């Protein structure tokens, strides 16, 4: 069994044959930049996917009832009748009136102080939560029920207003997934170019190793070890900066207080996926470097 001193001597010999590593040269820095962008794109795709799922689940079971009556007294009476009918209707899990003060506060940025005065006839709103199942059929049944009470009652599912936004978020998520794929291909291309350059610059050393009896597989192992180390160092650096940026963005999103932005989150499974990216990058670089060097050695024979 080789002693510790022998292993150190062998490692030093490999380093003399193929110097590099420890962030020397441009390749580790290029890999760091590629890994930084890859992790950010993957985090964006995963976060947007989680937001779309949360939004779709929420939109599928919610609707709003509007009482479009100008007279405040009649509007209040009609809202009470609609609320009582909704709470006893099949397919309705809960029905709650929206506080007029909250509604006026939300309208103030667009309507000004008139929204708070009470002189402006603002429709009364009732928030309806449906039971799981065919939401479209339930909304249609409630529409017929409310039409029998008054023509001043209107029901609209939340999906009618926010599904286009969900579609936009979904498209952005797929765009982020495409960016991850392109970054992966670009990283593989960088490794191929680095392996070819290392092979060409160490051609004399390779010939000496062949004369000493080394096989192509043994020589390729030297290259893949060095390139794998460069990718490991660069990938770790890029991953660390990307995680820092993701955490910083998460803090900023939480500070906005928006429920929609808060839905863009990363569960622990997504964090594991992000942590697997540097490991996958090292494996990809090792396999790519080995294949490139073996192919170059085969052509040079």
Kinemage of the C-alpha trace (Angstrom):
@kinemage 1
@onewidth
@group {chain A} dominant
@subgroup {mainchain}
@vectorlist {calphas} color= white
{ca unk a 1} P 0.000 0.000 0.000
{ca unk a 2} L 1.343 3.396 -0.958
{ca unk a 3} L 2.432 5.545 1.941
{ca unk a 4} L 1.274 9.091 2.518
{ca unk a 5} L 4.623 10.437 1.285
{ca unk a 6} L 4.269 8.430 -1.928
{ca unk a 7} L 0.789 9.812 -2.541
{ca unk a 8} L 2.063 13.357 -2.011
{ca unk a 9} L 4.923 12.741 -4.395
{ca unk a 10} L 2.537 11.383 -7.021
{ca unk a 11} L 0.241 14.389 -6.634
{ca unk a 12} L 3.206 16.744 -6.971
{ca unk a 13} L 4.300 14.922 -10.117
{ca unk a 14} L 0.826 15.273 -11.643
{ca unk a 15} L 0.854 18.958 -10.805
{ca unk a 16} L 4.185 19.420 -12.543
{ca unk a 17} L 2.872 17.636 -15.617
{ca unk a 18} L -0.303 19.763 -15.810
{ca unk a 19} L 0.170 22.955 -13.768
{ca unk a 20} L -2.920 24.992 -12.955
{ca unk a 21} L -5.815 25.027 -10.516
{ca unk a 22} L -6.363 27.230 -7.475
{ca unk a 23} L -8.127 29.827 -9.622
{ca unk a 24} L -5.084 30.152 -11.879
{ca unk a 25} L -5.865 31.077 -15.454
{ca unk a 26} L -9.137 32.245 -16.965
{ca unk a 27} L -11.065 28.955 -16.909
{ca unk a 28} L -12.053 28.878 -13.189
{ca unk a 29} L -13.287 32.453 -13.432
{ca unk a 30} L -15.287 31.718 -16.572
{ca unk a 31} L -16.819 28.699 -14.844
{ca unk a 32} L -17.603 30.877 -11.802
{ca unk a 33} L -19.491 33.357 -13.983
{ca unk a 34} L -21.349 30.565 -15.791
{ca unk a 35} L -22.292 28.873 -12.509
{ca unk a 36} L -23.435 32.196 -11.035
{ca unk a 37} L -25.773 32.814 -13.959
{ca unk a 38} L -26.938 29.193 -14.039
{ca unk a 39} L -27.897 29.146 -10.350
{ca unk a 40} L -29.697 32.488 -10.659
{ca unk a 41} L -31.633 31.298 -13.706
{ca unk a 42} L -32.511 27.999 -12.014
{ca unk a 43} L -33.655 29.798 -8.861
{ca unk a 44} L -35.801 32.151 -10.946
{ca unk a 45} L -37.388 29.238 -12.799
{ca unk a 46} L -38.076 27.272 -9.619
{ca unk a 47} L -39.419 30.329 -7.788
{ca unk a 48} L -41.706 31.328 -10.633
{ca unk a 49} L -42.935 27.727 -10.948
{ca unk a 50} L -43.842 27.687 -7.251
{ca unk a 51} L -45.622 31.037 -7.638
{ca unk a 52} L -47.648 29.783 -10.608
{ca unk a 53} L -48.711 26.635 -8.735
{ca unk a 54} L -49.718 28.635 -5.670
{ca unk a 55} L -51.566 31.195 -7.769
{ca unk a 56} L -53.379 28.576 -9.838
{ca unk a 57} L -54.515 26.687 -6.740
{ca unk a 58} L -55.724 29.924 -5.152
{ca unk a 59} L -57.447 31.290 -8.246
{ca unk a 60} L -59.273 28.073 -9.036
{ca unk a 61} L -61.318 28.281 -5.848
{ca unk a 62} L -62.052 31.984 -5.391
{ca unk a 63} L -64.487 34.486 -6.853
{ca unk a 64} L -65.807 37.949 -6.094
{ca unk a 65} L -69.418 39.129 -6.042
{ca unk a 66} L -70.062 42.789 -6.836
{ca unk a 67} L -73.165 44.678 -5.753
{ca unk a 68} L -73.388 47.458 -8.350
{ca unk a 69} L -76.117 49.591 -6.767
{ca unk a 70} L -75.759 53.375 -6.527
{ca unk a 71} L -78.080 53.834 -3.526
{ca unk a 72} L -76.049 53.045 -0.386
{ca unk a 73} L -79.049 51.787 1.647
{ca unk a 74} L -80.328 49.531 -1.113
{ca unk a 75} L -76.774 48.357 -1.798
{ca unk a 76} L -76.321 47.329 1.833
{ca unk a 77} L -79.613 45.429 1.908
{ca unk a 78} L -78.876 43.681 -1.385
{ca unk a 79} L -75.396 42.723 -0.189
{ca unk a 80} L -76.897 41.165 2.939
{ca unk a 81} L -79.363 39.093 0.905
{ca unk a 82} L -76.604 37.977 -1.473
{ca unk a 83} L -74.335 37.044 1.414
{ca unk a 84} L -77.038 34.930 3.057
{ca unk a 85} L -77.801 33.181 -0.239
{ca unk a 86} L -74.134 32.473 -0.924
{ca unk a 87} L -73.454 30.975 2.493
{ca unk a 88} L -76.234 28.432 2.001
{ca unk a 89} L -75.488 27.717 -1.673
{ca unk a 90} L -73.944 24.359 -2.650
{ca unk a 91} L -70.306 24.483 -3.679
{ca unk a 92} L -69.493 27.478 -1.482
{ca unk a 93} L -67.016 26.885 1.318
{ca unk a 94} L -67.063 30.436 2.697
{ca unk a 95} L -68.441 33.859 1.821
{ca unk a 96} L -67.259 37.024 3.569
{ca unk a 97} L -67.982 40.706 2.859
{ca unk a 98} L -65.025 42.945 2.053
{ca unk a 99} L -64.669 45.810 4.525
{ca unk a 100} L -65.675 49.050 2.711
{ca unk a 101} L -62.883 50.919 4.484
{ca unk a 102} L -60.280 48.498 3.141
{ca unk a 103} L -61.795 48.714 -0.332
{ca unk a 104} L -61.778 52.526 -0.239
{ca unk a 105} L -58.151 52.523 0.935
{ca unk a 106} L -57.173 50.336 -2.023
{ca unk a 107} L -59.022 52.631 -4.436
{ca unk a 108} L -57.577 55.862 -3.043
{ca unk a 109} L -54.358 55.801 -5.169
{ca unk a 110} L -56.543 55.826 -8.314
{ca unk a 111} L -59.647 57.771 -7.229
{ca unk a 112} L -58.153 60.136 -4.676
{ca unk a 113} L -59.840 61.222 -1.458
{ca unk a 114} L -63.274 60.874 -3.079
{ca unk a 115} L -62.962 57.132 -2.512
{ca unk a 116} L -62.895 57.791 1.264
{ca unk a 117} L -65.690 60.360 1.409
{ca unk a 118} L -68.576 57.966 0.845
{ca unk a 119} L -70.101 60.172 -1.840
{ca unk a 120} L -68.688 58.003 -4.616
{ca unk a 121} L -70.900 54.906 -5.176
{ca unk a 122} L -68.323 52.122 -4.765
{ca unk a 123} L -69.736 48.615 -5.338
{ca unk a 124} L -69.914 46.320 -2.338
{ca unk a 125} L -67.750 43.211 -2.643
{ca unk a 126} L -68.173 39.701 -1.260
{ca unk a 127} L -65.222 37.319 -1.284
{ca unk a 128} L -66.327 33.771 -2.115
{ca unk a 129} L -64.275 30.613 -1.566
{ca unk a 130} L -65.462 27.534 -3.446
{ca unk a 131} L -65.175 23.890 -2.546
{ca unk a 132} L -62.669 21.774 -4.532
{ca unk a 133} L -63.919 20.581 -7.893
{ca unk a 134} L -65.174 22.080 -11.121
{ca unk a 135} L -64.865 25.785 -10.314
{ca unk a 136} L -66.313 26.928 -13.641
{ca unk a 137} L -69.531 24.964 -13.109
{ca unk a 138} L -69.864 26.240 -9.535
{ca unk a 139} L -69.405 29.844 -10.650
{ca unk a 140} L -72.040 29.397 -13.355
{ca unk a 141} L -74.518 27.994 -10.802
{ca unk a 142} L -73.857 30.938 -8.491
{ca unk a 143} L -74.304 33.347 -11.400
{ca unk a 144} L -77.791 31.934 -12.023
{ca unk a 145} L -78.577 32.080 -8.301
{ca unk a 146} L -77.552 35.736 -8.016
{ca unk a 147} L -79.371 36.682 -11.222
{ca unk a 148} L -82.568 35.406 -9.606
{ca unk a 149} L -82.007 37.761 -6.679
{ca unk a 150} L -81.148 40.930 -8.602
{ca unk a 151} L -79.652 42.128 -11.840
{ca unk a 152} L -77.332 44.312 -9.750
{ca unk a 153} L -75.341 41.258 -8.592
{ca unk a 154} L -72.355 40.119 -10.592
{ca unk a 155} L -69.872 37.323 -9.908
{ca unk a 156} L -66.436 37.050 -11.447
{ca unk a 157} L -63.870 34.320 -10.804
{ca unk a 158} L -60.428 35.597 -9.837
{ca unk a 159} L -58.912 33.494 -12.602
{ca unk a 160} L -60.575 35.735 -15.207
{ca unk a 161} L -58.339 38.625 -14.095
{ca unk a 162} L -55.129 36.970 -12.932
{ca unk a 163} L -54.709 33.952 -15.200
{ca unk a 164} L -52.944 36.088 -17.849
{ca unk a 165} L -50.451 37.041 -15.142
{ca unk a 166} L -50.038 33.372 -14.238
{ca unk a 167} L -49.405 32.644 -17.912
{ca unk a 168} L -46.743 35.352 -18.013
{ca unk a 169} L -45.016 33.944 -14.933
{ca unk a 170} L -45.152 30.469 -16.436
{ca unk a 171} L -43.573 31.728 -19.661
{ca unk a 172} L -40.823 33.453 -17.687
{ca unk a 173} L -40.220 30.217 -15.800
{ca unk a 174} L -39.771 28.291 -19.041
{ca unk a 175} L -37.476 31.046 -20.287
{ca unk a 176} L -35.345 30.600 -17.168
{ca unk a 177} L -35.248 26.837 -17.781
{ca unk a 178} L -34.059 27.509 -21.322
{ca unk a 179} L -31.353 29.793 -19.957
{ca unk a 180} L -30.163 27.006 -17.637
{ca unk a 181} L -29.946 24.634 -20.598
{ca unk a 182} L -27.985 27.170 -22.660
{ca unk a 183} L -25.622 27.821 -19.750
{ca unk a 184} L -25.040 24.081 -19.399
{ca unk a 185} L -24.203 23.751 -23.089
{ca unk a 186} L -21.925 26.799 -22.892
{ca unk a 187} L -20.118 25.323 -19.881
{ca unk a 188} L -19.575 22.076 -21.753
{ca unk a 189} L -18.218 24.046 -24.713
{ca unk a 190} L -15.797 25.914 -22.430
{ca unk a 191} L -14.555 22.610 -21.021
{ca unk a 192} L -14.073 21.197 -24.526
{ca unk a 193} L -12.032 24.228 -25.567
{ca unk a 194} L -9.981 24.093 -22.364
{ca unk a 195} L -9.290 20.381 -22.789
{ca unk a 196} L -8.243 20.845 -26.417
{ca unk a 197} L -6.010 23.769 -25.482
{ca unk a 198} L -4.402 21.790 -22.666
{ca unk a 199} L -3.838 18.850 -25.007
{ca unk a 200} L -2.199 21.034 -27.644
{ca unk a 201} L -0.006 22.913 -25.149
{ca unk a 202} L 1.205 19.680 -23.494
{ca unk a 203} L 1.738 17.685 -26.649
{ca unk a 204} L 5.452 17.197 -25.880
{ca unk a 205} L 4.674 15.952 -22.374
{ca unk a 206} L 2.084 13.557 -23.784
{ca unk a 207} L 4.652 12.097 -26.204
{ca unk a 208} L 7.105 11.523 -23.352
{ca unk a 209} L 4.380 9.815 -21.298
{ca unk a 210} L 3.569 7.573 -24.249
{ca unk a 211} L 7.242 6.614 -24.554
{ca unk a 212} L 7.256 5.776 -20.832
{ca unk a 213} L 4.354 3.377 -21.379
{ca unk a 214} L 1.389 5.484 -20.255
{ca unk a 215} L -1.924 4.670 -21.901
{ca unk a 216} L -4.405 7.143 -23.331
{ca unk a 217} L -6.768 6.502 -20.433
{ca unk a 218} L -4.054 7.318 -17.878
{ca unk a 219} L -3.147 10.522 -19.702
{ca unk a 220} L -6.806 11.520 -20.038
{ca unk a 221} L -7.210 10.957 -16.305
{ca unk a 222} L -4.558 13.601 -15.645
{ca unk a 223} L -6.415 16.155 -17.766
{ca unk a 224} L -9.830 15.392 -16.365
{ca unk a 225} L -8.530 15.648 -12.804
{ca unk a 226} L -7.023 19.067 -13.412
{ca unk a 227} L -10.034 20.398 -15.330
{ca unk a 228} L -12.386 18.925 -12.737
{ca unk a 229} L -10.496 20.785 -10.007
{ca unk a 230} L -10.720 24.055 -11.934
{ca unk a 231} L -14.466 23.566 -12.423
{ca unk a 232} L -14.918 22.665 -8.749
{ca unk a 233} L -13.170 25.822 -7.556
{ca unk a 234} L -14.890 28.088 -10.071
{ca unk a 235} L -18.282 26.457 -9.528
{ca unk a 236} L -18.031 26.798 -5.750
{ca unk a 237} L -17.161 30.478 -6.069
{ca unk a 238} L -20.003 31.196 -8.498
{ca unk a 239} L -22.472 29.169 -6.414
{ca unk a 240} L -21.567 31.065 -3.230
{ca unk a 241} L -22.124 34.463 -4.880
{ca unk a 242} L -25.381 33.277 -6.452
{ca unk a 243} L -26.761 32.076 -3.095
{ca unk a 244} L -25.836 35.426 -1.549
{ca unk a 245} L -27.736 37.276 -4.295
{ca unk a 246} L -30.760 34.942 -3.985
{ca unk a 247} L -30.954 35.492 -0.228
{ca unk a 248} L -30.626 39.257 -0.731
{ca unk a 249} L -33.449 39.254 -3.299
{ca unk a 250} L -35.577 37.134 -0.944
{ca unk a 251} L -35.183 39.724 1.807
{ca unk a 252} L -36.187 42.494 -0.592
{ca unk a 253} L -39.245 40.562 -1.779
{ca unk a 254} L -40.356 39.977 1.815
{ca unk a 255} L -40.019 43.683 2.550
{ca unk a 256} L -42.512 44.593 -0.188
{ca unk a 257} L -45.401 42.998 1.720
{ca unk a 258} L -46.984 41.791 -1.526
{ca unk a 259} L -48.748 38.435 -1.393
{ca unk a 260} L -48.007 37.849 -5.073
{ca unk a 261} L -44.276 38.468 -4.677
{ca unk a 262} L -44.223 36.464 -1.450
{ca unk a 263} L -45.470 33.456 -3.433
{ca unk a 264} L -42.132 33.466 -5.308
{ca unk a 265} L -40.350 31.253 -2.786
{ca unk a 266} L -38.002 28.273 -2.770
{ca unk a 267} L -38.950 25.218 -0.682
{ca unk a 268} L -36.218 22.966 0.658
{ca unk a 269} L -36.477 20.630 -2.348
{ca unk a 270} L -35.602 23.529 -4.661
{ca unk a 271} L -32.611 24.386 -2.471
{ca unk a 272} L -31.395 20.805 -2.872
{ca unk a 273} L -31.739 21.155 -6.645
{ca unk a 274} L -29.667 24.332 -6.568
{ca unk a 275} L -27.035 22.655 -4.386
{ca unk a 276} L -26.797 19.826 -6.922
{ca unk a 277} L -25.884 22.200 -9.756
{ca unk a 278} L -22.168 22.607 -8.833
{ca unk a 279} L -21.836 18.842 -8.337
{ca unk a 280} L -23.501 18.227 -11.683
{ca unk a 281} L -21.179 20.786 -13.251
{ca unk a 282} L -18.077 18.983 -11.970
{ca unk a 283} L -19.353 15.625 -13.229
{ca unk a 284} L -20.229 17.117 -16.612
{ca unk a 285} L -16.834 18.787 -16.899
{ca unk a 286} L -14.996 15.593 -15.930
{ca unk a 287} L -16.843 13.448 -18.450
{ca unk a 288} L -16.529 16.085 -21.178
{ca unk a 289} L -12.814 16.565 -20.566
{ca unk a 290} L -12.181 12.829 -20.593
{ca unk a 291} L -14.102 12.371 -23.845
{ca unk a 292} L -12.378 15.345 -25.495
{ca unk a 293} L -8.857 14.291 -24.528
{ca unk a 294} L -9.385 10.663 -25.494
{ca unk a 295} L -10.732 11.741 -28.851
{ca unk a 296} L -7.790 14.105 -29.394
{ca unk a 297} L -5.305 11.402 -28.408
{ca unk a 298} L -6.967 8.958 -30.781
{ca unk a 299} L -6.658 11.391 -33.666
{ca unk a 300} L -3.004 12.123 -32.947
{ca unk a 301} L -1.972 8.485 -33.295
